[in-house]
Amino acid sequence: MSYRIAFSWGRAPNWVKNQMARPRPMKSAAGWYVGTTDETGSPEARWSEEYYRTKYACNVAIIYDNWTRREAP
C-alpha cells in the first residue's frame, strides 16, 4: 500500500524550508522516522528523535510538524 500525502511548505518550520532536501518518511529496522535522502535515494540523515509504527503516522507528523528534531542528524 502506498500513502501519498503532500508536504505543505506553508506549515513547515523555517529551518526545514531552508534545507535542500525535503523531510520524508524513511524506513529502518526500528520503524519509520523523519529523514532525508541523497541524490541517489540512499538514506542521508535521520532528523526525528521518534520512530513511528507506520508510514502514514510518520507522514502526518511531518505535515503537522509534530516531531522532535535531533540535535545532530
Secondary structure, DSSP 8 states (H G I E B T S, - for coil): --------TTTS-HHHHT-SS--EEEEETTEEEEEEE-TTS-EEEE-BS--BSSHHHHHHHHHTT-S-B-S--
